[in-house]
């Protein structure tokens, strides 16, 4: 019987299937950070349990770490307590941790693939919703709650109900200037934040195969914003080339065996999906979110919608609230929206490819004598890991950003969410390469517009949103 990619990986990990449709799955990799793990470790301690397979778990602090003045420690007492708890728990239970003084430290969803901790065909979990990122490697990757973090630590298994399967195909070639972030936002704008509810989504088509691994990770990262349980991309040469020679990747004869198995991680040609959707890559323009949900997104060439364009009363009410919170008027051109701050980073766009794209835009501006626009209060560039930071510096990207007035920071989640010192103040508007534009996501009263790294860099130079294709 023909099987989808999801079916193949799922079936390889079922320990026991139940009549109610749920299954006990074996978990290959457990990524841990400081936010959702303290209660889980305390649960182990209270019950006298130990991790079932210590080597399966790897930890790193990311949400609460400062991106400046690391030598002074963490000023905020709550953030400091969470990071110190992770350090203590990892030492006590023997779990490998890339701590704040380790160059491998960074955002857990950047560190996992970078180290080869994420490999094709794995089941990967983390107490973080954007664990879907790792599905770019043909793995089943899911965010889990704190009680599930404890359960996986104790048993190396997780009870799950098998979702339905959806395939989203993007045909054709991506136009110049269009990135994985634009593809993700465009799809979410089309299907909505509930469009993938109850499904595991496989992304396919020529445009998806054209994406680098960084682009695929960005796309799968935002699958959760479409309501899906996880997102996946089939294994191909791009996948194998990225994974080979990573620190935790197999070597020698083990690599040869793994590679042969991984090449089978694709949906059979006649596999049936519960739902299929097809998009044309030529229709995708640089995207900018205008509201307070990732589905409130438009091409940079568009204008904020009129209430009369709403499909129903629920959407109309949501738009009205978004207009008020974002302080926008219907009919406002996206290119007329000025921003106060710019953030380039996060688990969505904190990899080397993202900084290269942004630096290309900044280089063009510098060549013309332009730097940050006068209305820009702050522009942050925050690498996703210490190793990304090191590579970017070796390529001179930090010099380019600094020359234009950007701040080059230490790795961490930073301004993606208001859990550290990097945040928006009341009423400030931000061009952000992160994944969520909810009310208060980047700081109480802050207004977030989701864009690609190149679009964020261009907005920083111009002081408002512009079509990055005009720069290229």
VENTA-V678949 format. One record per residue. PHI is phi in radians with two decimals (NA if undefined). PSI is psi in whole degrees, -180 to 180 (999 if undefined). NEAR is the number of other ideal C-beta (glycine too) atoms within 10 Angstrom. Layout:
phi,psi,near
PHI,PSI,NEAR
PHI,PSI,NEAR
This chain:
phi,psi,near
NA,132,7
-1.13,141,10
-2.25,151,16
-1.42,166,22
-0.98,-45,27
-1.04,-45,27
-0.99,-43,17
-1.09,-47,18
-1.22,-41,24
-1.02,-51,20
-1.09,-31,12
-1.25,-14,16
-2.05,3,19
-1.32,119,13
-1.51,-42,13
-2.71,132,10
-1.77,142,13
-1.90,159,10
-1.17,-23,5
-1.41,4,7
1.67,-8,9
-1.52,164,13
-2.54,150,19
-1.60,115,15
-1.79,142,25
-1.43,137,15
-1.88,123,26
-1.37,-43,21
-2.33,131,23
-2.10,111,26
-1.65,135,23
-2.21,137,28
-2.29,-174,26
-1.43,-14,27
-1.44,-48,21
-1.79,1,21
-1.67,-26,26
-0.97,-45,18
-1.17,-34,13
-1.15,-45,23
-1.14,-37,22
-1.14,-35,13
-1.08,-42,17
-1.07,-43,17
-1.10,-44,13
-1.18,-30,9
-1.74,0,9
1.27,22,6
-1.63,162,14
-2.22,159,12
-0.99,138,19
-1.20,-42,15
-2.42,94,14
-0.98,-39,13
-1.17,-16,11
-1.34,-20,19
-1.82,137,27
-2.39,137,23
-2.12,154,24
-2.76,139,30
-1.39,140,31
-2.54,-43,32
-1.16,-39,21
-1.79,-2,22
-1.31,143,28
-1.30,151,22
-1.84,5,22
-2.41,157,12
0.86,47,11
-1.04,-31,16
-1.10,-21,5
-1.53,1,8
1.38,-165,11
-1.77,119,21
-1.26,-43,11
-1.21,124,14
-1.12,-36,8
-1.17,-47,10
-1.09,-42,20
-1.09,-42,15
-1.09,-41,14
-1.15,-44,22
-1.19,-41,24
-1.12,-35,15
-1.13,-40,17
-1.10,-45,26
-1.00,-48,15
-1.12,-46,12
-1.13,-40,22
-1.17,-40,23
-1.11,-45,10
-1.15,-41,12
-1.71,2,17
1.32,26,11
-1.62,134,21
-1.11,130,15
-2.28,134,21
-1.65,94,22
-1.34,-179,15
-1.10,-23,21
-1.68,10,9
-1.82,129,14
-1.10,-19,12
-1.41,-9,18
-1.08,149,23
2.97,-165,31
-1.21,131,33
-0.98,-34,31
-1.45,-8,32
-1.64,-42,27
-1.13,-42,28
-0.96,-58,29
-1.13,-39,24
-1.04,-37,23
-1.55,-7,19
1.36,15,16
-1.23,-29,24
-1.70,121,28
-2.26,155,23
-0.95,142,21
1.38,2,20
-1.38,161,22
-1.77,127,24
-2.21,131,26
-2.29,158,28
-2.83,149,29
-1.33,58,25
-2.77,132,24
-1.10,-28,15
-1.50,19,26
-1.06,-19,27
-0.95,-21,31
-0.83,-43,33
-1.27,-10,32
-1.15,-14,33
-1.05,-18,33
-1.71,16,29
1.28,30,27
-1.96,162,27
-1.65,111,29
-2.19,126,31
-2.40,143,24
-1.38,145,18
-2.32,162,22
-1.51,173,12
-1.05,-43,15
-1.13,-33,12
-1.27,-32,19
-1.03,-45,26
-1.08,-43,23
-1.08,-43,19
-1.20,-41,26
-1.02,-41,27
-1.40,-31,16
-2.17,-15,17
1.07,22,18
-2.34,165,18
-2.61,135,21
-1.49,126,14
-2.45,151,22
-1.75,131,11
-1.15,124,17
-1.37,167,20
-1.27,164,16
-1.95,132,23
-2.17,140,24
-2.00,128,24
-1.96,116,28
-1.84,132,16
-2.04,106,25
-1.58,158,14
1.52,-177,15
-1.73,141,11
-1.23,134,20
-1.10,161,15
-1.03,135,8
1.55,-2,20
-1.74,129,23
-2.01,177,29
-1.03,-34,30
-1.12,-41,28
-1.14,-39,29
-1.08,-46,27
-1.07,-49,28
-1.13,-39,29
-1.09,-47,22
-1.09,-45,27
-1.10,-38,25
-1.09,-31,19
-1.43,-43,15
-1.73,-15,20
1.50,166,18
-1.30,-6,16
-1.97,5,11
-1.11,-27,21
-1.83,8,27
-1.01,127,13
1.54,2,14
-2.10,156,24
-1.79,128,29
-1.79,130,32
-1.82,128,26
-1.66,132,27
-2.52,178,22
1.87,163,17
-1.02,-40,13
-1.17,-34,24
-1.25,-42,24
-1.12,-27,15
-1.25,-25,15
-1.19,145,21
-1.23,174,16
-1.12,-36,19
-1.06,-44,23
-1.14,-39,27
-1.17,-38,27
-1.12,-40,32
-1.06,-45,32
-1.10,-49,30
-1.18,-33,29
-0.93,-41,29
-1.61,5,27
-1.01,-36,28
-1.11,-27,24
-1.27,-14,25
-1.63,4,26
1.54,1,18
-1.38,159,26
-1.28,-36,24
-2.87,167,26
-2.24,152,30
-2.51,153,31
-2.32,137,28
-1.12,151,20
-1.28,135,23
-2.53,-168,16
-1.08,-34,9
-1.07,-42,17
-1.09,-51,21
-1.12,-40,16
-1.10,-38,11
-1.19,-42,20
-1.31,-32,23
-1.07,136,14
1.24,15,10
-1.26,155,16
-0.92,-39,9
-1.76,5,16
-1.34,153,17
-1.16,158,16
-2.31,167,11
1.01,-132,7
-1.13,-33,8
-1.10,-38,10
-1.12,-44,16
-1.06,-42,11
-1.16,-43,11
-1.11,-44,19
-1.04,-43,15
-1.07,-41,9
-1.23,-41,13
-1.14,-30,20
-1.14,-15,15
-1.52,-5,14
-1.46,75,21
-2.68,155,18
-1.22,140,21
-1.09,149,14
-0.99,-36,6
-1.78,19,8
-1.15,142,18
-1.80,137,13
-1.92,153,19
-1.23,-25,13
-2.72,142,15
-2.30,142,13
-2.35,143,16
-2.21,132,11
-2.19,155,19
-1.79,121,12
-1.00,-30,20
-1.12,-20,13
-1.45,-8,12
-1.59,121,22
-1.90,169,18
-0.97,131,27
-1.79,148,28
-2.44,124,25
-1.36,143,24
-1.96,-19,25
-2.00,-145,24
-2.03,23,22
-2.58,145,20
-1.03,-22,23
-1.35,-14,22
-1.50,77,22
-2.44,148,25
-2.49,167,19
-1.21,150,18
-1.06,-22,23
-1.47,-4,13
-1.61,-178,15
-2.16,155,16
-0.94,133,22
-1.17,157,19
-1.48,150,11
-1.03,-30,12
-1.16,-15,7
-1.44,-12,11
-1.08,142,15
-1.36,-23,8
-2.77,178,8
-1.14,-35,8
-1.13,-47,9
-1.14,-39,16
-1.05,-43,14
-1.13,-40,12
-1.11,-41,17
-1.15,-41,23
-1.05,-43,13
-1.15,-40,14
-1.14,-41,21
-0.99,-44,19
-1.19,-47,10
-1.18,-42,16
-1.45,-7,22
0.97,51,10
-2.16,152,19
-1.87,143,11
-0.98,140,14
1.56,-8,10
-1.15,130,15
-1.21,139,13
-0.99,-39,24
-1.26,-7,17
-1.66,-1,13
-1.50,115,21
-1.54,150,15
-2.11,158,26
-1.75,-36,18
-2.36,160,26
-2.35,135,30
-2.23,120,27
-2.04,112,34
2.83,-156,33
1.60,172,27
-1.23,-13,26
-1.47,-42,31
-2.48,51,33
-2.02,25,32
-1.84,170,28
-1.03,-41,21
-1.03,-37,18
-1.13,-41,31
-1.30,-31,30
-1.12,-44,17
-1.10,-44,23
-1.16,-41,29
-1.14,-33,26
-1.04,-43,17
-1.13,-44,25
-1.13,-38,29
-1.07,-42,17
-1.08,-42,15
-1.12,-45,21
-1.08,-39,16
-1.09,-25,8
-1.70,6,8
1.46,17,6
-1.82,146,13
-2.23,-161,16
-0.97,141,19
-1.12,151,18
-1.09,-27,7
-1.44,-5,11
-1.42,115,22
-1.33,-35,14
-2.80,135,18
-2.27,115,26
-1.83,137,23
-2.11,115,32
-2.17,106,27
-1.04,152,31
-1.37,-14,31
-2.78,166,29
-1.09,-34,21
-1.27,-35,20
-1.11,-43,24
-1.04,-46,24
-1.06,-46,14
-1.14,-43,16
-1.07,-39,23
-1.21,-37,13
-1.13,-30,9
-1.54,-4,14
1.39,15,11
-1.19,-36,23
-1.09,-34,19
-1.13,-41,13
-1.10,-48,24
-1.09,-47,25
-1.10,-37,13
-1.08,-28,13
-1.61,-5,20
1.82,4,15
-1.30,155,25
-1.70,130,14
-1.75,117,19
-1.95,177,21
-1.45,159,18
-1.23,146,29
2.84,177,31
-1.19,-31,29
0.94,-132,32
-1.40,11,31
-1.08,-36,29
-2.60,154,20
-1.48,59,15
-2.00,11,20
-2.55,-169,21
-1.31,-15,18
-1.58,109,25
-2.74,165,20
-1.54,150,25
-1.64,168,13
-0.89,124,10
1.46,-7,10
-1.29,146,18
-1.98,133,19
-2.23,134,29
-1.54,114,28
-2.22,140,32
-1.61,14,30
-1.38,-163,28
-2.05,-11,26
-2.33,138,22
-2.10,30,26
-1.08,160,12
-1.02,126,16
1.31,5,17
-1.00,-43,22
-1.77,11,26
2.46,144,19
-0.99,122,12
1.41,0,13
-1.33,150,24
-2.03,120,29
-1.92,134,30
-2.09,119,24
-1.46,131,29
-2.61,174,33
-1.40,165,30
-1.00,-42,28
-1.13,-41,29
-1.14,-38,32
-1.14,-44,32
-1.09,-42,34
-1.13,-39,29
-1.13,-35,30
-1.15,-37,30
-1.31,-41,25
-1.54,-23,19
1.53,-1,16
-2.71,171,19
-1.26,137,24
-2.38,162,18
-1.41,110,18
-1.11,-20,27
-1.10,-26,17
-1.19,-18,10
-1.54,-14,17
-1.94,999,12
